């Protein structure tokens, strides 16, 4: 693999795994002893193809990189580099994608990774077919504390998933097949019978799966739209969407949410996760209290309003604001039911909060400049970024947050 091939690999395949990361430079100097090194307080990641290489690729992003990020990229790079020269274009792109998948499995469980690959292969096969006219969904829990070997009473998961009847054995909402560390089918779990605690680091719809994935278990879920979700350490760890893997660094994302107490920032993060996986789209802004009066300019006063007076919940005058004001009942955003928060943000328009969690408006129509570029939701988000942190959730699930930089322009602070 030459330098041009390696830089293309980083840009096209590695950066997308680390949401928001971009390749910014290539240093013509001997590589560090490690394949991946984090510098500049986590803002920079140096990536090399091998120890002693003559160059290093520099990756940056607004969210800080963690030691877990580095370990993941090491696992993926080792797998890609080991297989890169075993094939040629046009087959190489598929080899790289599969190597990334194997690298993810090695990161999750180095000793047992072949069995995890087998699970994902089974999911991939079912994502391309239907059973009696419907798209089956699956969930599989691997219990690494269970060492049951494969035998006649405990078949291998690959064999089970290859059979048609497996389409009815679990789903992505209520139930899962339980495997031993060797991939033997050992049990069945029904999540509807288990108490579900609040979990900030998983979409609400899949909270039971996340809570079940404790230190001894990893949970894999294939959803109805063909996405794969992986839960570990009681949180969403990975998703595979449109054949691309995404890694979630929850703590760095919450830290990037400027302003507000931890309770407000966690509630905001929970909600954007929920809206993202619900695929409803939405716009959410957390604004500085000092800037609230600039959002709405009363008639007869100078200045231009960003949202209409009718959209404010404090003095509701429209049917929408009156209805939502009555439902919220002056409660703070972080005190509202999680499902209610998701549904409110999904309403067309913007949900606007203060740093303290006071809900100023829901479904507010944002006035944007005529020369704004991009879609209406993106333009509204960038407009609201002048007053705090504004977050756009696209209908395809992509999330991007903006704040105002020193020059007064909206700049991205995180995305996933």
N, C-alpha and C positions, 0 to 999 in steps of 0.2 A: 504494500500500500504506500503510494507516494504522498507528498504533502498536499497536492491538489485533491486527491481522492479523500484524504483524511479530513481536510477542512470542509469538503462537501458533505461528508458523513456527519460531522458535528452540526453543521448548519441545517441539514435536511432531516436528520433522524434523532440526534441527541438533544438539541435545544427544545424540540416539541415535547419531549418527556418532562423537562423542567419548565413548566409553564412560565411564560414571560421572559425566558432567557434568550439572549442574542449573542452571536459571535461578533466580537469587536476588533480582534487583532490577531496577528500571528507573530510570535516573538522568535527571531532567529538566534536562539541561544540554546545551550544544552538543557534538556528537560530535567525537571526535578526527579529525585529517586522514586517518587510515587507517581502513578498514572494520573491521579487527580489530586490537586492541592487547592485549598481554599485560602484566600488572602483578603486583605483590606476589610477586616471586620465582617467577612461573609459576603461582601458585594462582588467579589471576583472569584472565578473558578478557572484554574489552569489545567488543561487537559492535554495529555501526550499519548502517542500511539504505542510507545514502549519506553522502558527505562533507558536513558542515555540517548534518546532521540535528539536530532539536531534542531528541533523546533518545538514550540508549545503554542497551543491555541488558547486564546483568552475569551472567556464567556462572562457576561455580566447580566444582571437583572436588578430590578428595584427591590424585590424581596430578598432577604439574606439567604445564602446557601448554608446548609447545615452539614454536620458530619454524616447524617443519614443520606443526604443528597449525594455526597461524595462516594459513599459505599455503593449506592445504587449504580451510579455511572461507571464505577470501576467494574462491577459485575457485568454490566452490559457491554462495555468496551472490550473486556477480555474475551467475551463470547464472539463479538463481531470480528475482532482482529484474528482470532483463531480460525475463523471460517471464511474470511474475506477472499483470500487467494485460492480457495478451493473451487471457485466458479468464476464465470465471466459474465459481462453484460450480454443479454438482457435479463439473466436470471439473478443477478447479484442483488437487485432491490428486494426481491422476495426473501433471499437468504438473510439479508440484513434485518428485515422485519421479523423473521422467525428467530434470529439470534437475539433480538431485543426481548422477545417473549421468553426465551430460555434464560436470558440474563435476569429478567424479573423473577422468574421461578427460583433461580439460584440465590437471589437476594432474599427471597422469602424463606427458603429452606434448602441450604446447600446440599445436605445429605440426601434429601428426599425429592429433589427437584424433578427427576424423570416422571414421577407420579403426578406432580402438579402440571407438567407439560401435557400429560395424558388427559387430565381433566379439561384443560383449555382446548386441546384438540377435539375432544368430544363436544364441547360447547360450540366450537367453530363449525363443526359438521351440522349440528342442529340449527344454528343460526341461518343456514342456507336452505333449510327444508321446512316443511310443515307436517303436521300430524292431523289427519281428518279435517283439513282446511284451516287449521289455526296454527299460530306460531307458538310452539311450546316454550315454557320458561323453566329454568332449573336453579337449584341451589345445592351446593355441596360443601360440607364442613369437613375439614381434615383435622382429626384429633391426634396430635403428635405424641400424646401420652399413651395412646393405645397402640400396642405392638402386634396386634392380631395379624398373622400372615394370611395370604390368599389361600383358600382351600375350597372344597365343594360347597360348604355352607356360607362362605364369605367370598363371593366372586370379586374379581378385579373391576374397578370402576370403568376402565376402558371398555371391557366386554359388555358391561351393563349399558353404558351410554350408546353403544353401537346397536342395541336392540330397540325395536319400535316401542315396546311396552314402557321403556324408561321415560317416555314423554309424559306419562301420567304419575310419576313417582315423586315429584317435588314441584315447587314453583318459586317465583321470585318475591312472594309476599308472605307466605305462611309457613312453609315447610322446607326441609332440606334432608338430603341423604348424608349420613355420617360415615366417614372413612377412617381407617387406622392409618398409621404412619407409612404402612406398606401399600396403601391404596385398596385395601380390602373393605368391602361394604359391611359395616358392623351394626348400624342402627339408623333410626329415623327420628327426627326431632320436629315437633309442631310448635312454632313460635307463638301462635295465638294463645297458648296456655301459659306462657311465661310473662311475668311482670316486666314491663318495659320502662326503664329509667330514662331520664332525659340525657341526651348525648349531643354535645355541641359539634362533634367532629364527624357526623354522618348525616345524610339526608333523612328527614323524619320518616319517610316512607319505608326506609330500610333500617330503622333504629334497632329493631330486635335482632337483626343479623349482626350489626356492629357490636352490640352488647354481648352477644354469645361468643364472639371471636376474642376470647381472652388470651392470656399468654401462651396457652397450650393449643390454641385452635386458630385456623385460618378459614374464612368463609368466602366461597366463590359464588357469584350470582349472575345468571344470564337473564336479562330482562326481555320484555316483549318486543322492544325495538332493536334487539341484537347487541346491546351493550353488555360488557362484562364489568362487574364491580368486584373488588377484592377488599375484604375487611380483615384487619389484623390489629392486635393491641386495642381492641374496642373502638376502632375508628376506620373511616374509609381510607384505604391506603393507595389503591390504584383504580383507574377506570380504563377500559379499552373502548374508545368511541371512534367509529369510522375507521377501524383497523389501526388506530394509533393509540399508544399507551400514554397515560398521564399519571404523574405522581403528585400526591397532595401533601404539602407541608403546611398543615393547619396553623401551627403556632406563628410562623413567620408572616402568614397572611393576616392573622388577627393583629399582630404587632404593627403591620403596615396601615391599619385603619387608624388614622390620626384622630385625636379628640375623643372625648367621652370616657366614661368609666369602663372597666373591663366588662361589666354586666351588659352595657349597651353594645359594646363591640362584639361580644359573643352572640348576642341576640341578632345583630345585623348579619354576622357570619352564618349563623344557623339558617337565617331566612334566605340569604342568597344561595346557599347550598340547596335548600328546598325548592326554590324557584328554578334554579338551574336544572335540576333533575326532573321537575314537573314539566319542563319545556313550555312554560307559559310566557316567558320573557317578563321583563320588568325594569323599572328604574327606581333607585333608592338613594336618597341623599341625606347625609348627616351634616347639619349646618351649625356654624358658630352662633351663639346666642346674640352676640353683638351685631351680626349681619342679618338677623331675622327681619328687621324693619326695612331692609333694602330689597327684600323679595317682593313686597307689596307696597306700592306707593299709592296713598289715598288720592282721590280725585281733588284737583285744585292745587296739589303740591307738585313741586318739580321732581323730575326723575321718571324712569320708566319701570313699570312693574315687570317682574319675571313670571309671577303667577297671578291669577285673578283673586280678588277679594272673596268671590263666591266659593273658592276652593278651601278657604281656611276653616278648620273645624272649631276654632274658639268662638267664632260668631257665624254659625252656619246659616246660609240664606238659600242655597240650592237644595234640591231633593237629595242629591248625592251627598253633600256635606252634612245635611241634617241626619240622613240615615246612618252614615259612618260615625258621626259624632255620638249618636245614641248608642251605637254598638260598642264603641271604644270606652265611653263613659269616663273620659279624662284619665284613663290609665296610661302609664308609661309603656313604651314599645316593648321593653324587656319584660313587662308584667303581663303582656297579652299571651293568649294561647298560641302555640307555635303554628298550628294549622291556620289560625285566623291571620297571623302575620303573613304567611305565604300567600293566602288568597287576596289580601289587601294589596300586596305589592304586584300581584298579577293583574290588577285592574289597569286598564289603559290610562297612561299618564304617569306621574311621579309621586312616590310616597316620600314625604319630607319630614325629618325629625330634627330635634335639637340635640346637642351633645349630651344633654341630660336625659334624653329618651322621650321627651314630649312629642306627640304626634301632631305636627302642624297641618298637614294636608295629606290626603290619599287620592290618587287618581287626578292629580293637579296637571293641568295643561300648561306646559312651559313655553314661554315666548322665546323664540330663537332668532338669531340674526339671519337676514336674508341670504348672506353669503356663506352660511355654514355648509360644510361638506359632510358627506356621509348620510346615513339614514336619520330619520327624525328622533329616534330614541338615543342614538349616539350624540346628536347635536344637543338634545335636552340635557344629557348627562354632562357634557362638557360645559354647558352654560351654568349648571348648578355647581360645578367644581369650583367656581369663583367664590363660593360661600362656605366651603368645607370639603368633605369627601363625597363624591358622587359615583354611583356604581351602576353600570349597565349590565343587564343579564339578557342575552340574546335568546331568541326562540329556539336556537340550536343548542343552548346550554352554556355557551361561552360567557365568561364573566370578566369584566375589566373595570378597574376603579381609577378615578382621576382626582387630582388636587391641583391647585393653582401654584405654578412655580414662581420664582423670584421676578420674572418678567411679566407675570400676570396671565400666562398662558396655561391651558390645561395640560397636565402631564400624567402619564400612566404611573401608578404606584404598585399595582399588582394585577395579574390576570391568571385565570386557569380555565 
